[in-house]
Amino acid sequence: MKKGELTRVAIVAAALELSARVGLEGLTIGALAERMQMSKSGVFAHFGSREDLQIAVLKAYEQRFVDDVLIPGLTAPRGLPRLRAIMDRWLERTALEAADGCIWISGASEYDDRPGPVREELVTMVKAWQRELTRAAQQAADLGDLHPGVPVAELVFELYGLALALHHDTRLLNTPDSLSRARRVFQRILAANAVPDRLASALLNDRSKKSPSPLPHL
Amino acid sequence: MKKGELTRVAIVAAALELSARVGLEGLTIGALAERMQMSKSGVFAHFGSREDLQIAVLKAYEQRFVDDVLIPGLTAPRGLPRLRAIMDRWLERTALEAADGCIWISGASEYDDRPGPVREELVTMVKAWQRELTRAAQQAADLGDLHPGVPVAELVFELYGLALALHHDTRLLNTPDSLSRARRVFQRILAANAVPDRLASALLNDRSKKSPSPLPHL
């Protein structure tokens, strides 16, 4: 990487951290320049506008999310094991991020009434994530892991609500055991929708998943 | 009501409408004064501070919410019929408000990182509402409408997530059929947790509920 690229990456990393605390809308070139010990024009040289910077932060957030939640989840076999692996990681990450503020979930409220390119980027990302969840749930349905006729779109809606409730209770209400509660609710949602022996074998697999396959089964 | 009280009520009503669009944090005495065709000091005479005004808006919102969602729900008999009546109204209201922005749900994101009296008021209200939901679900459990052992706190967590997902998808993603999807998910949650013939009879009751009892059965 050239020096210019390195600086850009460092600016985005600092902006990601800052905006988790102050919100994407609270992100200013001034605060960022101060944090980086750079001049404002130095920061501006890497981003044409504040909007470009906000979009770069969203993209960096998505990249980390994919690396930490989706890719490791994809190492689990298709069907219930994969759906569980993805959800486990997502719920855990949501609880951790709720301490600071999840850029996506908090951003959803910040931007739902602010038309423009940042909102569009956020919508694109949220839809992409919902598609990944839908794909994992659909594979579970196609493999016969779910009861016949389980409406996949509704199941995904329910799972999304679970993450939102976890974020809400942790962040607004400071309920200390929200993560374990969300996990128990997830088990109950699975119990209501999954074929019992498939669920049992997914749980068994889980205990032996200490050495996951290094390559995702896409 | 004296003239002063009437003015105060009118200011709060205008502030409620304004803050649904711009957020509680976006509410300014200036914008409100302009809307009311009053002087800023005229508005200030009724509220000691912007925080007092924000808290008055939250209280007014809660009052309407109780009048529109909780009180009519309480006219349904305890147990599944009441839980359904409350949830039906809450989901419908959430979908309607998502167009403008629900002060509670949007407020949860606005204030989750802003300590102070407005946040405290909001937390008190959200907890009070969760207690009402818990009471309705607990009554359903106590009456044997739910399967034995259904954890009421987890069921309420799930139902709260459903409303959050409805608000999220309607407001951020503009998904047009979110309300009917949320209703179907609610039916599925009930089907997973309720005793089948109790659920069937709650559904039957529903068809004949044209003339609800005028007094809530508390």
Chai-1 contact restraints between the chains, C-beta under 6 A:
chainA,res_idxA,chainB,res_idxB,connection_type,confidence,min_distance_angstrom,max_distance_angstrom,comment,restraint_id
A,S106,B,S109,contact,1.0,0.0,6.0,A-B,restraint_1
A,A108,B,H168,contact,1.0,0.0,6.0,A-B,restraint_2
A,A108,B,L172,contact,1.0,0.0,6.0,A-B,restraint_3
A,S109,B,S106,contact,1.0,0.0,6.0,A-B,restraint_4
A,S109,B,S109,contact,1.0,0.0,6.0,A-B,restraint_5
A,D112,B,R171,contact,1.0,0.0,6.0,A-B,restraint_6
A,D112,B,L172,contact,1.0,0.0,6.0,A-B,restraint_7
A,E154,B,R184,contact,1.0,0.0,6.0,A-B,restraint_8
A,E154,B,V185,contact,1.0,0.0,6.0,A-B,restraint_9
A,F157,B,A165,contact,1.0,0.0,6.0,A-B,restraint_10
A,F157,B,R181,contact,1.0,0.0,6.0,A-B,restraint_11
A,F157,B,V185,contact,1.0,0.0,6.0,A-B,restraint_12
A,E158,B,V185,contact,1.0,0.0,6.0,A-B,restraint_13
A,Y160,B,A165,contact,1.0,0.0,6.0,A-B,restraint_14
A,G161,B,G161,contact,1.0,0.0,6.0,A-B,restraint_15
A,G161,B,L162,contact,1.0,0.0,6.0,A-B,restraint_16
A,G161,B,L164,contact,1.0,0.0,6.0,A-B,restraint_17
A,G161,B,A165,contact,1.0,0.0,6.0,A-B,restraint_18
A,L162,B,G161,contact,1.0,0.0,6.0,A-B,restraint_19
A,L164,B,G161,contact,1.0,0.0,6.0,A-B,restraint_20
A,L164,B,L164,contact,1.0,0.0,6.0,A-B,restraint_21
A,L164,B,A165,contact,1.0,0.0,6.0,A-B,restraint_22
A,A165,B,F157,contact,1.0,0.0,6.0,A-B,restraint_23
A,A165,B,Y160,contact,1.0,0.0,6.0,A-B,restraint_24
A,A165,B,G161,contact,1.0,0.0,6.0,A-B,restraint_25
A,A165,B,L164,contact,1.0,0.0,6.0,A-B,restraint_26
A,H168,B,A108,contact,1.0,0.0,6.0,A-B,restraint_27
A,R171,B,D112,contact,1.0,0.0,6.0,A-B,restraint_28
A,L172,B,A108,contact,1.0,0.0,6.0,A-B,restraint_29
A,L172,B,D112,contact,1.0,0.0,6.0,A-B,restraint_30
A,R181,B,F157,contact,1.0,0.0,6.0,A-B,restraint_31
A,R184,B,E154,contact,1.0,0.0,6.0,A-B,restraint_32
A,V185,B,E154,contact,1.0,0.0,6.0,A-B,restraint_33
A,V185,B,F157,contact,1.0,0.0,6.0,A-B,restraint_34
A,V185,B,E158,contact,1.0,0.0,6.0,A-B,restraint_35
A,A192,B,A192,contact,1.0,0.0,6.0,A-B,restraint_36
